[in-house]
Amino acid sequence: MTRTITTKNDRIFDQLDTFVVSTKANREVLNAEPFGVPTRWWVDPHVAGNALFFELLQRLDALTFGPEGMPMDKWVFYNCAELPGFIYGFAAEAETLSDLERDLMGVPADYTGPVPFSMYIAIPMREPGTWFGHNLASLNRTFPHRGLSSLGTITKSVALKAYRVERFVGATQWLSKALFIHTKFGPLDLLTTYTPAHSTSETLTYAFDVTDASLRAAAGEPGSALSFPEPTEQLDATDVAAMKRIQRELESGAKWELVGPPAYQGQVIRHPLRRVAAPKG
C-alpha cells in the first residue's frame, strides 16, 4: 500500500519503520496501515522472548524525559498500555545503529531486532471511540544528527489513526513543552485547568475530536493548516489563581478552549485561551 500522507519531515519514513506492541486479542481492532504506513514489527507482551524490547522502551522513555521526568516502571507499560490498548512508534533495525546510538540506548551487541526511536501510548476509555493520551516519547533531540525533527508529532498523528480514535482526551502541565505538540491538532476543549487529583495540580485536561484533517495538519502536510479563533485571555503558565478561577467557571458550566501554542513574553509563558460559553445560572 502506498503512503497517503505527506508530513513536515518525510525523512522519518526513509530511516525508520513502525512497530506496535499489542496482545493478539487486541491486534485485530488496530488499523495496521494508517495513512498507508505499513506496520513492520508486532511485539506481543505475552511473549517472554520480547523482554529486551521492553527494556529499550524504558530507555527511550528515560532519554526523552531525563531525570526530571516521571519515568515509568515496566508494570505501568504493561498494565496501562500493552494490555488494554497499544504502544505505537517508529523504530530502526539494531544493525543500522551507530556505535554511539547503540551505547546510548543500551543495545547488546548480539541484538538484531527493532530499536524504538519513538512511541505513543493511548488508553481506551469507556466511551466508544474515546482514548486517553498517556505518553509521547521521541529520540529526535537525543540523535539530532539523524534529522528527525517532528518525530513526536508525526508519531502521535499516525498512532491516533492506527488506534481509530474519534475523541481524544489528554492531560499535561501548563509548563510542559509538550503543549507545542498537542496544540497542533487544533483548538482544545478544556476539561480542567487546575487538577488536584493529579500529582501536579497545575495540570490541564483537554479534549478534541479527531479527524483526518486534524491529523494531517498536525503532521505538517502542505495545505492542511487548521484555523484557530482569537483568544479572549492570555493565561500565565504560573498563575495558579487564574487557573483556579477558570476551573470554577468550568465546574459551573462554562466552556473554555486552548486556541494555540504557548508563547514566551520575556521569561513568562502565556497560553491563548478562549471562553466559548459563560457559566450557567
N, C-alpha and C positions, 0 to 999 in steps of 0.2 A: 504493500500500500504506500502511496506517495504522501509525504508530509504535506498537510494542508494549512499550516500556519507559518507565517513569516514573523520572526522575532527581532528584537533590538540587537541580538547577538547570535546569529546562526552558526557561529564557530563552535558553539557548545555541541551542536549535533554532529559536527565533524570529529570532535575529540572524544565524546562520551556517548554511551548508550544508557538505556533506562532499566531500572530494576523495580521489583515490587516485593515487599515482604508481606506474606499473606498465608493464612491456612488454606488448605484445599477447599474447605467448605465455603469460604468467602470468595474464592477466586472467580467463581462463575458470575458474580454480580459486578465485577470490575470491567470497565471499558479497557481492553487490552491494547488498543491502538488509538489513544486520544489524539485528535487532530492528525491522525495518520502516523503517529510516532509509535513504532512497534516496541513492545516490552521484550527485552532480551533475556533478562535474568529473573526467574521466580525463586524466591527464597522462602522456604517453609520453616516457621519457627518450631514446628514439631519434629524436625529432623536434627538430631544431635550433631551430625557432621557439619552443620552450618554455624557452629559455635564461634569460629573465628570471625565470620562476617559480622556477628552481633557485637563482638569486641571492637571491630572497626567502626560500627555505627556510634558506639560510645566515644571513640576517639574523635570522630567527626564532630560530635556534639561538644566535646571539650575544647577542640581547636576553634570552633566557631564562637563560643561564648566566653572562653577563658576562665580564670579563677574567680572572676566577679559574677559569673553567671549562676544559673541554677542547674547544675549537672544532674542528669537522670541516671538512677540505678537501672540495671537491666530489668528488674521486675516492673518498673514503670513502662518501659518499652513493651514488655510482654503483656501486662495486664491492661494497659490503656490504649495500645495501638495494634499490636500484632494479633491479638485475639478478637477484639470487637471490630477492627477495621483493617487498615493497611498502612504501610510505610512506602512512599513512592519517591524515587530520586534518580539522579544521574550517577553513573559510575564508570570507571576505567578498568581495563584488564590490568592485573598486577604487573605483568611483564612489560607494559608500556610506561610504567612509572620510572622516574629517575631515582638514583640512589638517595638524593635528598628527600624526595617525596616519600619514598618507602620508609626512611628513617623517621620522618615527622609523623607518619601515620602508624608506625609500628608494625609494618608488614613483614612477616617472616620470609626468609629467603626462599623457602620451598612452597610458598603460597602462590597459586596461579589463578585464583578466582577473581571476582569483581571487587574493586575498592571504591566505596561510596565517596562521591565528591559533594553530594547534596542530598537532602531528604526533606520531605514534607509529611507531617503526621496530622491527620484529622480523625476525629472520633464521631461515629454516627450518633445522633440524638434521637429521642423518642419520636419527634415529629417527622413524618416521612419526607425524605429529601433534604433534611437539615443536618448539617455536620458542624462540629466544633473544632476549630483550628488549635492544635496542641503544640507543634514545634516546627520551626523552619530553620534549617542549618545549611551552610554552604562554605566551601573552601576557596571561594573567589579571592578573598583577601589574604588567605594563607599562601596561595600559589598565584601571585599576581603575574608571573611570567607566562602563564597559560592564556591570559586574555579572556577570562571567563566572567567578565562584567555582566551583571543582571542575572547571574545563575540562580540566585534565590528566588527572584520574582518569576522567572520563567519556569522554575521547578514548581512553584505554587500554582501557576496558571495551568500547566499541563496536568498536574495532580488533581486539581478540582474537576477538570474534565474527565479524568480517569475514574474518579470516585462517583461521578454522576451527581454532583452536589447541585441542589436547587436553591437552598437558602444557607448562607454561611454565617456562623457566629464565631467571634474571636474575642480575646482579652489580652491586653498588653498594658504597659505602663506609659504614662504621659511623657516620660523622659526617654522612652525607648527609641532607638534608631530604626527599629522595625516598622514604625509608622510611616516611614518614607516608602516602604514597600506596600503596606496594607492600603494606603490611600490611593494607590494607582488603580484600584479596582472600582473607583467611582465614589460618590458620596456614601458615607457610612452612617447608618441609623445608630444612635447612641442608646444603649440599654441601661448602662450605668456610667457615671463619671467619677464616682467615689465609691469604693467597694471594700468595706471592712471584712467581708467574707474571704477575701484574698489575703495572702501573706503580706502583700504590699497594698495598702488601702488606696494609694494614688494610682489605681488601675481603672481603665475604661473597658467596658464591654460593648461591642459593636456588632452590627449585622448588615448584610446586603444580599440582594437577590443575585444569584449567579447566572449570567448569560454568556453566550459565546462572544458577544460584543465586549463585555467587561473583561473577559479573559484575554481576548486578542489585544485589547487596548493596554492592559497591564503588561503583557509580554512585549509591547513595543511594536506591534505590527503597523506598518505605514498606513495612514488613512483610517485608523481605528481609534482615534482620540475620543475621550469622553468629555462631556461638558459638566462643569461644576457651578452651582449657584453662588451668588455673592454671600459672604458671611455677614452675620449680624453682630458677631462678637469675636474678639481675639482672646483666647484663654492662655494665660501664662502657665507654663507647664509645672510651676512650683506653687501656684496659687491655690492652696487647699481650700480656702474659704469659698472661692468661686466654684471649685469642683463640688463642694457640699451644697452650695446654693442651687446649682443646676440639677444636682441629684434630687434635691427636694422637689424641684419642679417636675422631674421625670416621674417621681413617685406620686405626684398629684395629677398626672395625666398629660403633661406637656410632651412635645416631641422635639428632639434636637438631632442635628446631623453634624458630623465632621466632614467638612467640604473641601479638603485639600491637605497637602503635606505640611508638616511643621516648617516654620520659618524662623530664622535667627535674626533678632534685633539686638545687636551687641552681643551680650552673653545670655540674653533671655530667649528661651524657646517659646514661640507662640503658635497656637493651633487655631485655624479658622473654623468657627462654629456657626451654625445657623439654627435659629429657633423656628421650627416649622409650624408648631401649634402651641398655644398658650395653655397653662394649667387649667383643668376643669374646675368649675364651681366658683 
